[in-house]
Amino acid sequence: MAETGFTTMASAQAGGAAPTIGVGMLGYAFMGKAHSNAYKKLPYMMYPPVAVPKLVAIAGRNEQATRAAAQRFGYAKVYTDWREMLKDDEVQLFDNGGPNNAHAEPCIAAANLGKHILCEKPLARTAAEAATMLDAVTKTGVKHAVMFNYRFVPAVRLARDLIEQGKLGQIYHFRAVYLQEWIMPHYGTPHIWRLDKQQAGSGALGDLGSHIIDLARFLVGEPRRVSAATQTFIKERPDDSGAMKKVDVDDAFVSTVEFENGAIGSVEATRFAGGHKNYNSFEVNGEKGSIRFNLERMNELDVFWVGEEPKETQGFHNINVSESYHPWWSNWWPQGHIIGWEHTFVHEINHLLDAIVNHKPVAPYCADFTDGYRNAVICDAILQSAEDGRRVDIQY
């Protein structure tokens, strides 16, 4: 069968029983829940499965909370030390859903033990830290992926396919925004780890901006230069004890981008955009047409083709990306019966399992640690540009 990039057949495994891949999860909160849901849903929806995930173990510092998560999600074993979990021979795939400061050391240890790795984004707090992680997986030869799950929205993948096929011609512009509001003053959000540079690395940039930077690279190509500004609107917040702590990460950033292929663009993210809950939107303009997408309407894609309509009716057309021939849709429901955010994790994990079982490359359709490292280089350049007040070249 021809490789399409989003096929779900198990190739060599399609005619027999699918192999089992043992999963060890670090973290049990937001991402632990999202990833666990995908592991459980995958075998009967991405059918026949390339592999059947086995929820071997889950690790977290709080034993009571970790045990509760294990019972809820169906993990067989509980560890309060990820180091002990990684020694478990049943764990073949290490899923790192921990905070940013818990990405590098566990992932490097997992690589050195021969475990395949799925790590939440951003890969690391800095490019230097990401480089150590990339070096580890390169030396050991394990499969590695970063959870940039928006690559696995069917409408986003369709946009990539159209661009890759040359349907837009020369690309002129890319612009993207990722807008949330959850740390505005009226929420009373305390000083959490996402607001601490030591733990998070950066603020809106790493949390939200890394996603749209990844989409920029995925859809348009490598950037060569950035120019940026950042702002922290609330300088101090109370911690759990009520003591005021400094916020030393960005609340918002905006950056212009010059791409190697001559396109120009902009990326912007904030957690202070009142009225926006999870607004991730991009637009690509080319010589033959334009594409635009909004995550809050994730089953839709707006397209415009130059000269294909009478001038009286020219404009964007809205496509419901839910036909059986659209990416991944043969696994889901009849057309028009939409899917949601959670399904992107199913698609990405299935892609990674296929790479593990059938010895396929993870990239270019899924982000690997090379993509995670390059993303971190761009994030560092944006912070440097904002601090220095000058354009900064991207150097990998």
N, C-alpha and C positions, 0 to 999 in steps of 0.2 A: 504493500500500500504506500502511496506517495506521502512523504512528510509534508504536512500542511502547517505545522507549528501549533495547531490546537486540536489535532486528532486525539482520540481517547482510547483507541484500541491498544491492546497490550503487546502487539507484534508477536514475538516468540511465545509470550505467555497466554495469548488469546485463546488457544485451543485447550488449555489445561487449567489447573488450579493456580490462582495468583499467589505469588510469594508473600510472606509476612515481613513487614518492616517494624521493628520495635522502636517506639518513640519514648524519649525522655524529655519532659517539659520543665523548663525553668520559668516559674512565675504562674500565678493563678488568677490574676485580676483581669483587666479589660482584654489584653491580647491573649492571655492564657485561655480565656473563655472563647474568644473568636477562633483561635487555632484548634482548640479541642472540638468545637462544633464541626469544623471542617473535616477533621480526621474521622469523626463518627459518621458524617454524611457521605463521605467520598465513596466507600465501596459499593453502595447500592445505587448511587446516582451517576457516577463516572463509570458506567458499566459497559463491558466487563472491566474490572479494576486492573490497573497495571500492578498494583500491590495492595495488600490489605494492611492498614496501619493498626498496630497493636499498642494500646496505651499502657506501656510498661510501668512508667514511674513519673512522678511529679515532685519537684523540689521547691521549697520556699523556706524563708527564715522563721516564719510563724507556724509552729507545728499544728496548732489547732485549726488555723485557717487553711493550711495546706491539706490536712486530713479532710476537712469539709469539702475542699475542691476536688480531691481525689474521689470522694464518694459521689459528688455531684456529676463529675465528668466521666468517671469510670476508669481511673488509673488504678493499677493493681498495687503499686508500692508508693510509699511516702518517704521522702528524704528531707532533712533540714539542712543538708550540706550538698551542694551541687557536685562537689568533688567526689563524694561517695556514690552519687547517682551515676556519674560518668564511669565509675569502675564496674558498674553492672554490665555483665556481658550481654544481657538481653537488649540493652539500649544500642541501637544501630544508628538512629537519627536523633541528634540533639537539637531540640527546638528552644531557642533562647528568646523568651518573651519578657525578660527582665528589663529594668531601667537601663538607661544608656551607659552608666558607669559599670554595669555588670555585663557588658557585651564582650569586651576584649579578652579578659583572663579566662572565663569559662569556654569561649569559642576556641581559643588557642589550645587550651587543655584538651578539648574534645578532638580537635584535629590531630594532636599528637597521639591520641589513643585510637585513631583511625575511625572516628565517628563522622558520619555526614552531618552537615550543619544547615539549619534554617535559622537566621537571625533577624529579629525585628529591626526596623529602620529607626533612626539613622544607624548605619553600621557601627559608627564610633563617634566619640566626642570631637575628635580632631582627625585631620588627614594622617598625621604621624601615627596615631593609634590605629587607624584603619589599615595603614601599611603593614603593621606588625601582624594583623589578622590575615591579610591577603598573603603575606609571606608564609604564614603557617599552613594555610590550606594548599598553597602552591607546592610547598615542599612535601606534604604528606599525600597529596593526590585525592583527597576526599572531595565529594560533591559539596557545593556550597551555594547558598542562595540568600538574598536579602528580601524581606517582605515588603517590597514595593508593589502592593497588591493592585494598584490602579492600572497597571499594565494588563490585568486580567479582567477588566470590565469589557464585555463584548463590544460595546460601542467604541471604546478606546482602541481595542485591537483592530476593529474595522477601520478606524482612522489610520492606524499604522499601515495596514495592508494597502489602503488607497494611496498613501504617500509612497510606500515602497514600490508600488506598481507604476509610479510616475503619473498618476491621474491628476495631481495638482501641478505638475511641471516644476519649474524652479520655485523654491520656497522663498518668500520675501519676509514674512513676519511670523513670530510666535509670541503670544502674550498669555499669561496665566496668572490667576489670583487664587489664593486659598484663604478663605475668610471664616473666622469663628468669633464668638463673643464671650466665652465662658470665664474670662478673668477680668471682665469689666467691673467697676466698683460695686454695682448693685448686686453682684453675685456674692460678694464677701469672701472670695476665694483666699484661703490662707497661704502661707509660704510652703508650697509643696516642692517635691524634688524637681519638677519641671521648671522651676524658677531659680534653681541653684546651678551655677555654672559647673561646679565640681561634679555634680551628678548628671546634669543634662548636656553640658557642652555649650549649648546655645538655647535660645527660646523658641519663638515662632519659626525661626529659620530651620532648625533641625527637626522640630515637631511637624510643621506643615510645609515649609519651604522645600525640604528635601524631597517631598513627593512631587512637587511641580518641577523641580530641577531634574528629577529623574524622567518625568514625562517630556521635558524639553529635549533631553538627550535621546530618549526613546523614539520621539517623533521627528525631530529635526536634525540632530547630530551634535557633535562636540562643540561646546563654546570655546572661544579663544580669549575673550576678555570680558570683564564685568566692571560695573561702576555702581556703587550702592550707598544707601543711607539706612540707619537703624534708629530705633527710639525705644526707650523704656519709660512708660507713662506713669507707673506707680513704682516708686523707688524702694519702698519698704512695705513688708506685709507681716502680720503676726504669725508666729508658728503655733504649734499645738498648745504650748504653755502660755501663749499670749504675748511673749517677748517679740519685739520687732526685729526682723532680719532683713538685710539688704537683698534686693532683687538685682542680680548681676548678669542677667541675660536680656536679650531683646524681647520686647513685647510685639514689635512689628519691624518689618524690613521691606524695602523696595529696591530692585536692582534692574538696571539695563544689562542686556546680554548681546554680545557680538559673536556670531557663530562662524566656524571655520568655512562653511559653505557660502558665506556672504549674507545670510539672513541676519536680521536684527530682531531683538525681542525684549520682553520685560517679564519679570517674575516678582510677585508681591504676596506677602502673607502677614496676617495679623490675628491676634486673639482679642482684638478690641473693635470688631466690626458689628455694632449693634444690629440685631435682626437676622444675622447670619449664623446658622448652627453648624453647618459643615459644607460650605459653598466652595467647591473645588471646580474651577472653570478655566478652559483654555480655548484659544482660537488660533488656527493656522491659516495664513493667507498665501496663496501661490499664484502663479501666472495663469493657471487654468481653472482655479476655483478656490473655495475656502471651506473650512470645516470648523465647527464649534461644538463644544461639549460642556455640560453642567452636571456634576455628580449628583446633585439633588434631583435631577431627572435622568438617572443613569442609564435607562433603557432607550434613550433618544440620542440622535445625532443630527445636527443641522448641517446641511451641505448646500453649496452654491457652485454651479458649473458655468463658467464664462461662455456666453453666446449660445447656450442650449435652449433657451426659452425666448419667445418674443419679448421685445424690450418692455412691452406693457405689463408683463407678468414676471419679469426677472426678479430674482431674490432668493433668499434661503428657503430650502425645503426641509421639512422635519421628517426624519425617518424613525420609525419604531423598530429598534434593533432587537427583534425577537423572532425572526424567521429561522426555520430549521437549518438553513445554509449559513447563517451568521455564526461567528465564533462561539463554540461550546453549546449552542442552543439545542443541538440534537439530544443532549443529555437531560434537558429540562422539560418544559411544558409546551403545549400548542401556542402558536403565535399570538402575541398580545397578552399572554399570561406572564406578567413581568417577574423578574428575579430581583434580588437585592444585594446590598453591600456584602453580606456574609458569604455570598457565593463566589466572590473574587478569591477568597482564601481556599475554597475547594479547588478552583481552577489552578491556582499557583502550586498548592501542595501536590496535586495530581501531576503537574508538570515536573516537579522535583522528583517524585517517586519514579516517574518514567525515566528520568535521567539516571537515577541510581540503579534501577533494575535492568534497564536496557542499554546502559553505558553510553548515554547520549550527553551532549553538552547541555549545560543549564542555560547559557546565553545563546543567542541574543534576545530571545523573547522573554526570558525571565532574568531579573537582575541577579548577578552573582557578586562575589566579593570584589571583583575588579570594578564593577559598576558602583558598588558601595564605597570603595576607595575614591573613585573619581568624583562621586557626589560630595564626599567629604572635602576633597581639594577645592571644589567650587564653593562650598559653604565657607571654608576658611578664607578664600579670596574675597567673598562678599563681606565678611567681617573685617578683613584687612582694608578693603576699599572704604568702608564706612568709617573706620578709625583714622585712616590716613588722608581721606578726602581726595583720592585719585583713582584712576582706572588701574586695574590689576590684571595682568596676563595670567591665563590658566596654564599651569605647568605640572604635568603628571610625572 
